[in-house]
Amino acid sequence: MERMYKANKDRVNFRLVYISEAHAMDDKFPVPYASELGIREHKNFGERCTVASRLRKDKKLTIPCLVDDMDNSVEKQYRAWPDKVFLVRKDGRLAVAGKRGPWGFKPALRKVDEWLVEYKKTGREPKIVMPSADDVDLGELQGEFNMAYSAKDYTKALDIGLRIHKADKDDSGMQYNIACVYSLIGDSDNAIDWLGSAIKAGFRDVNHISKDEDFVNIREDARFQKLLSDLRG
């Protein structure tokens, strides 16, 4: 994105809009970097601005950055959580409308890059590129998973989680979530197996795993303790 900005900023307006933190360390679905950097859910606009500034500094971004308000107005209007890419033509129509991230982020950036290359070459705005209605929207499925989990509809959450895993087998976070759901429904064997898979795939936040109340049913299981022990080294 930074590369595209520097190559096209003289003819295209770029804006990075920082919205609510998707996977803060105190969220139900945290990511390791949030714990490493101490990023918590924002309590006020100042905290949100601080994290946005840190993002720009850490990633060495020069793209102009806006910060969404605490009512999450931009996020709701564009259904942008956890992240999303748009390219808007001069006539206000969407040229590119990506799927929600993280699965849709890079494919949308590639579409934007292709659009910008053609625009730079011809001087004319290319055709509108919209995602296929047949594409699996993993961002939407993630939202459905979160809602089912919050409603304690674990059967539905498990079904959705397995669908997401089938489409993206490298998502360690979803493997971890599936382990949580299996534990909650009392299936210890599958809970241990999926937790092991999540760890192998990169979910290595041992402190979070050890404190997660979803694993209360398997916390004393020797296999669970061994996974923690191996993680700690």
C-alpha positions as CSV (number, residue, x, y, z in Angstrom):
1,M,0.0,0.0,0.0
2,E,2.8,2.4,0.8
3,R,4.5,1.6,-2.5
4,M,1.2,2.3,-4.4
5,Y,0.8,5.6,-2.5
6,K,4.3,6.8,-3.4
7,A,3.9,5.8,-7.0
8,N,0.4,7.4,-7.5
9,K,-0.1,10.1,-4.9
10,D,0.2,12.8,-7.5
11,R,-2.9,11.6,-9.3
12,V,-4.9,9.6,-6.7
13,N,-6.0,10.5,-3.1
14,F,-5.1,7.9,-0.6
15,R,-6.5,7.7,3.0
16,L,-5.8,5.2,5.7
17,V,-8.6,5.1,8.2
18,Y,-7.7,3.5,11.5
19,I,-10.8,1.8,13.0
20,S,-11.4,-0.2,16.2
21,E,-8.6,-2.6,17.1
22,A,-9.7,-6.0,15.7
23,H,-7.8,-8.4,18.1
24,A,-6.6,-6.5,21.1
25,M,-4.9,-8.4,23.9
26,D,-8.0,-8.1,26.1
27,D,-10.4,-9.2,23.3
28,K,-11.8,-12.7,23.2
29,F,-9.9,-13.3,20.0
30,P,-6.5,-11.7,20.5
31,V,-3.5,-12.0,18.2
32,P,0.1,-12.4,19.5
33,Y,1.4,-9.0,18.3
34,A,-1.3,-7.3,20.4
35,S,0.0,-9.0,23.6
36,E,3.6,-8.3,22.6
37,L,2.9,-4.6,22.1
38,G,0.4,-4.2,24.9
39,I,-2.5,-3.1,22.6
40,R,-5.8,-3.1,24.5
41,E,-9.3,-2.2,23.3
42,H,-9.6,1.5,23.1
43,K,-11.4,3.2,25.9
44,N,-11.3,6.7,24.4
45,F,-10.4,8.6,21.3
46,G,-6.9,9.5,22.6
47,E,-6.0,5.9,23.0
48,R,-7.2,5.1,19.5
49,C,-5.0,8.0,18.1
50,T,-2.0,6.8,20.1
51,V,-2.2,3.3,18.6
52,A,-2.8,4.7,15.1
53,S,0.3,6.8,15.4
54,R,2.3,3.8,16.6
55,L,1.1,1.8,13.6
56,R,2.3,4.5,11.2
57,K,5.6,4.8,12.9
58,D,6.2,1.0,13.2
59,K,5.3,0.4,9.6
60,K,7.0,3.5,8.3
61,L,3.9,4.7,6.6
62,T,3.6,8.1,5.0
63,I,0.0,7.7,3.8
64,P,-2.3,10.3,5.3
65,C,-4.2,8.7,8.2
66,L,-7.6,9.4,9.6
67,V,-9.0,7.9,12.9
68,D,-12.5,6.7,13.2
69,D,-14.6,8.1,16.0
70,M,-15.5,6.1,19.1
71,D,-19.0,5.4,17.7
72,N,-17.2,3.6,14.9
73,S,-19.1,5.5,12.2
74,V,-16.8,4.7,9.3
75,E,-16.4,1.1,10.3
76,K,-20.2,0.6,10.4
77,Q,-20.9,2.6,7.2
78,Y,-18.4,0.6,5.2
79,R,-18.6,-2.7,7.1
80,A,-14.9,-2.5,7.4
81,W,-14.0,-4.6,10.4
82,P,-11.3,-5.9,10.8
83,D,-9.9,-4.3,7.6
84,K,-11.1,-3.6,4.1
85,V,-9.9,-1.9,0.9
86,F,-11.9,0.4,-1.4
87,L,-11.0,2.3,-4.5
88,V,-13.5,5.1,-5.4
89,R,-13.8,6.6,-8.9
90,K,-14.1,10.3,-9.5
91,D,-17.8,9.8,-10.1
92,G,-18.2,8.4,-6.6
93,R,-18.7,4.8,-7.8
94,L,-16.7,2.0,-6.3
95,A,-14.1,0.7,-8.7
96,V,-12.8,-1.9,-6.2
97,A,-14.6,-3.1,-3.1
98,G,-12.6,-5.8,-1.3
99,K,-13.8,-8.6,0.9
100,R,-13.2,-8.0,4.6
101,G,-9.8,-8.9,5.9
102,P,-7.6,-10.5,6.6
103,W,-8.5,-12.8,3.8
104,G,-9.8,-10.1,1.4
105,F,-7.1,-7.5,2.1
106,K,-4.2,-8.6,-0.2
107,P,-6.5,-9.7,-3.1
108,A,-8.1,-6.3,-3.0
109,L,-4.8,-4.5,-3.0
110,R,-3.8,-6.5,-6.1
111,K,-6.9,-5.4,-7.8
112,V,-6.2,-1.8,-6.8
113,D,-2.6,-2.1,-8.1
114,E,-3.8,-3.4,-11.4
115,W,-6.4,-0.6,-11.7
116,L,-3.8,2.0,-10.9
117,V,-1.3,0.6,-13.4
118,E,-3.9,0.8,-16.2
119,Y,-5.0,4.3,-15.1
120,K,-1.4,5.6,-15.1
121,K,-0.8,4.1,-18.6
122,T,-4.0,5.2,-20.3
123,G,-5.0,8.3,-18.3
124,R,-8.6,6.9,-18.2
125,E,-10.3,5.3,-15.3
126,P,-10.6,1.5,-15.9
127,K,-13.7,-0.5,-15.5
128,I,-15.3,-1.2,-12.2
129,V,-14.0,-4.4,-10.6
130,M,-16.3,-5.9,-8.0
131,P,-15.9,-9.2,-6.2
132,S,-17.8,-12.2,-7.4
133,A,-21.0,-13.0,-5.6
134,D,-19.8,-16.6,-5.6
135,D,-16.6,-15.9,-3.6
136,V,-16.6,-17.1,0.0
137,D,-16.5,-14.1,2.2
138,L,-14.4,-15.3,5.1
139,G,-14.8,-11.9,6.8
140,E,-18.6,-12.4,6.9
141,L,-18.2,-15.9,8.2
142,Q,-15.8,-14.7,10.9
143,G,-18.5,-12.2,12.0
144,E,-21.1,-15.0,12.1
145,F,-18.7,-17.2,14.1
146,N,-18.2,-14.4,16.6
147,M,-22.0,-13.9,17.0
148,A,-22.7,-17.6,17.4
149,Y,-19.9,-17.9,20.0
150,S,-21.2,-14.9,21.9
151,A,-24.7,-16.4,21.9
152,K,-23.2,-19.7,23.2
153,D,-24.6,-21.4,20.1
154,Y,-21.5,-23.6,20.0
155,T,-22.9,-26.1,17.5
156,K,-23.3,-23.3,15.0
157,A,-20.0,-21.7,15.9
158,L,-18.2,-25.0,15.3
159,D,-19.9,-25.5,11.9
160,I,-18.8,-22.0,10.8
161,G,-15.3,-22.4,12.2
162,L,-14.8,-25.6,10.3
163,R,-16.0,-23.9,7.1
164,I,-13.5,-21.1,7.6
165,H,-10.7,-23.6,8.3
166,K,-11.6,-25.5,5.1
167,A,-11.2,-22.2,3.1
168,D,-8.0,-21.1,4.9
169,K,-6.0,-23.9,6.5
170,D,-3.2,-21.5,7.6
171,D,-5.4,-19.4,10.0
172,S,-4.0,-20.4,13.4
173,G,-6.5,-18.1,15.2
174,M,-9.5,-20.0,13.8
175,Q,-7.8,-23.3,14.7
176,Y,-7.5,-22.0,18.2
177,N,-11.1,-20.9,18.2
178,I,-12.2,-24.4,17.1
179,A,-10.2,-25.9,19.9
180,C,-12.1,-23.6,22.3
181,V,-15.5,-24.6,21.0
182,Y,-14.7,-28.3,21.2
183,S,-13.6,-27.8,24.8
184,L,-16.8,-25.9,25.6
185,I,-19.0,-28.8,24.3
186,G,-17.0,-31.3,26.2
187,D,-15.0,-33.0,23.4
188,S,-11.6,-33.1,25.0
189,D,-9.9,-35.2,22.3
190,N,-10.7,-32.8,19.5
191,A,-10.0,-29.8,21.7
192,I,-6.5,-31.0,22.4
193,D,-5.9,-31.9,18.7
194,W,-7.0,-28.6,17.4
195,L,-5.1,-26.7,20.0
196,G,-2.0,-28.6,19.0
197,S,-2.7,-27.7,15.4
198,A,-3.1,-24.0,16.2
199,I,0.2,-24.0,18.0
200,K,2.0,-25.6,15.1
201,A,0.4,-23.1,12.8
202,G,1.7,-20.2,14.8
203,F,-0.6,-19.5,17.8
204,R,2.0,-19.3,20.5
205,D,0.5,-16.9,23.2
206,V,1.1,-19.3,26.1
207,N,-0.2,-16.8,28.7
208,H,-3.5,-16.4,26.9
209,I,-3.9,-20.2,26.4
210,S,-3.1,-20.9,30.0
211,K,-5.7,-18.4,31.3
212,D,-8.5,-18.9,28.7
213,E,-11.6,-20.0,30.5
214,D,-12.8,-21.9,27.4
215,F,-10.3,-24.6,28.4
216,V,-11.6,-25.2,31.9
217,N,-12.7,-28.6,30.8
218,I,-9.2,-29.7,29.7
219,R,-7.0,-27.6,31.9
220,E,-6.0,-30.5,34.1
221,D,-5.6,-32.9,31.1
222,A,-2.0,-34.1,30.9
223,R,-2.0,-33.5,27.1
224,F,-3.0,-29.8,27.6
225,Q,-0.3,-29.4,30.3
226,K,2.3,-30.9,27.9
227,L,1.3,-28.4,25.1
228,L,1.9,-25.5,27.6
229,S,5.1,-27.0,28.8
230,D,6.5,-27.4,25.3
231,L,5.5,-23.9,24.4
232,R,7.3,-22.5,27.4
233,G,10.4,-24.5,26.4
